[in-house]
Amino acid sequence: MLEKIPKGGVCAEVGILKGDYSRYILDIVKPQKLHLIDIDSKSIKIARKRFEDEIEQNLVEVHREDSSTFLSTVPDATFDWIYIDGDHSYEGVKRDLEAAHSKIKPDGLISLNDYIFFGSSDLTKYGIIEATNEFCIEYDYELVHFALHGRMYNDVTIRRIKKG
Ligand SMILES: C[S@@+](CC[C@H](N)C(=O)[O-])C[C@H]1O[C@@H](n2cnc3c(N)ncnc32)[C@H](O)[C@@H]1O
């Protein structure tokens, strides 16, 4: 899916963990700027170390904050692409999507990891499907990518439906 994301944009990843996916984003999407957001100080510490050079080059910024709170503080239409992989509950994803809505450019993209109803590894209910589907209907978004994962921990990408 990352191959399909336009290169050179202003991007954000919600949920860093150890920075593994952040590394793929840097290598494949080649953003002009990547904002990494996590609420957990361990992930922030890992990211600051792992992306030391990129932070120095002003390519990466690391933010320790609740993701929807962080997104609400940036100017509207800032991002070309936001990748959401933070709080996987229905309420958490809904908050992130609603915060992301005005922060992406009109032709911007939002991707979500774990578009799955129930996790077979952690036996946990995920809220991504319901939150994403409801958001698409309410805010007029359409599905543009569906990236299949071996155990169905799929990624999806959505964008605003173009009018006319
Ligand atoms: C599944 S992991 C991210 C994995 C990472 N994107 C990857 O693929 O390598 C989820 C991360 O989201 C963070 N997180 C959970 N709730 C959050 C919130 N409300 N705001 C910001 N980060 C959050 C967790 O601390 C955790 O590091």
The ligand as an SDF file (V2000), in Angstrom:
LIG
                    3D

 27 29  0  0  0  0  0  0  0  0999 V2000
   -0.0360   -0.9840   17.1030 C   0  0  0  0  0  0  0  0  0  0  0  0
    1.1000    0.1300   17.8300 S   0  0  0  0  0  0  0  0  0  0  0  0
    1.7530    1.0310   16.4410 C   0  0  0  0  0  0  0  0  0  0  0  0
    2.5760    0.1980   15.5340 C   0  0  0  0  0  0  0  0  0  0  0  0
    3.3230    0.9410   14.4700 C   0  0  0  0  0  0  0  0  0  0  0  0
    2.4440    1.8320   13.6940 N   0  0  0  0  0  0  0  0  0  0  0  0
    3.9690   -0.0700   13.5280 C   0  0  0  0  0  0  0  0  0  0  0  0
    3.2560   -0.5780   12.6410 O   0  0  0  0  0  0  0  0  0  0  0  0
    5.1550   -0.3590   13.6820 O   0  0  0  0  0  0  0  0  0  0  0  0
    0.0330    1.2970   18.5950 C   0  0  0  0  0  0  0  0  0  0  0  0
    0.7280    2.4840   19.2300 C   0  0  0  0  0  0  0  0  0  0  0  0
   -0.2570    3.5010   19.4260 O   0  0  0  0  0  0  0  0  0  0  0  0
    0.0150    4.1560   20.6440 C   0  0  0  0  0  0  0  0  0  0  0  0
   -1.2500    4.7880   21.0810 N   0  0  0  0  0  0  0  0  0  0  0  0
   -2.3330    4.1920   21.6400 C   0  0  0  0  0  0  0  0  0  0  0  0
   -3.2820    5.0980   21.9070 N   0  0  0  0  0  0  0  0  0  0  0  0
   -2.8000    6.3030   21.5150 C   0  0  0  0  0  0  0  0  0  0  0  0
   -3.3040    7.6380   21.5280 C   0  0  0  0  0  0  0  0  0  0  0  0
   -4.5120    7.9160   22.0090 N   0  0  0  0  0  0  0  0  0  0  0  0
   -2.5200    8.6270   21.0470 N   0  0  0  0  0  0  0  0  0  0  0  0
   -1.2810    8.3680   20.5550 C   0  0  0  0  0  0  0  0  0  0  0  0
   -0.7490    7.1220   20.5110 N   0  0  0  0  0  0  0  0  0  0  0  0
   -1.4890    6.1090   20.9790 C   0  0  0  0  0  0  0  0  0  0  0  0
    0.5610    3.0760   21.5660 C   0  0  0  0  0  0  0  0  0  0  0  0
    1.3380    3.6510   22.5910 O   0  0  0  0  0  0  0  0  0  0  0  0
    1.3610    2.2090   20.5850 C   0  0  0  0  0  0  0  0  0  0  0  0
    2.7230    2.5790   20.5620 O   0  0  0  0  0  0  0  0  0  0  0  0
  1  2  1  0
  2  3  1  0
  2 10  1  0
  3  4  1  0
  4  5  1  0
  5  6  1  0
  5  7  1  0
  7  8  2  0
  7  9  1  0
 10 11  1  0
 11 12  1  0
 11 26  1  0
 12 13  1  0
 13 14  1  0
 13 24  1  0
 14 15  1  0
 14 23  1  0
 15 16  2  0
 16 17  1  0
 17 18  1  0
 17 23  2  0
 18 19  1  0
 18 20  2  0
 20 21  1  0
 21 22  2  0
 22 23  1  0
 24 25  1  0
 24 26  1  0
 26 27  1  0
M  CHG  2   2   1   9  -1
M  END
$$$$
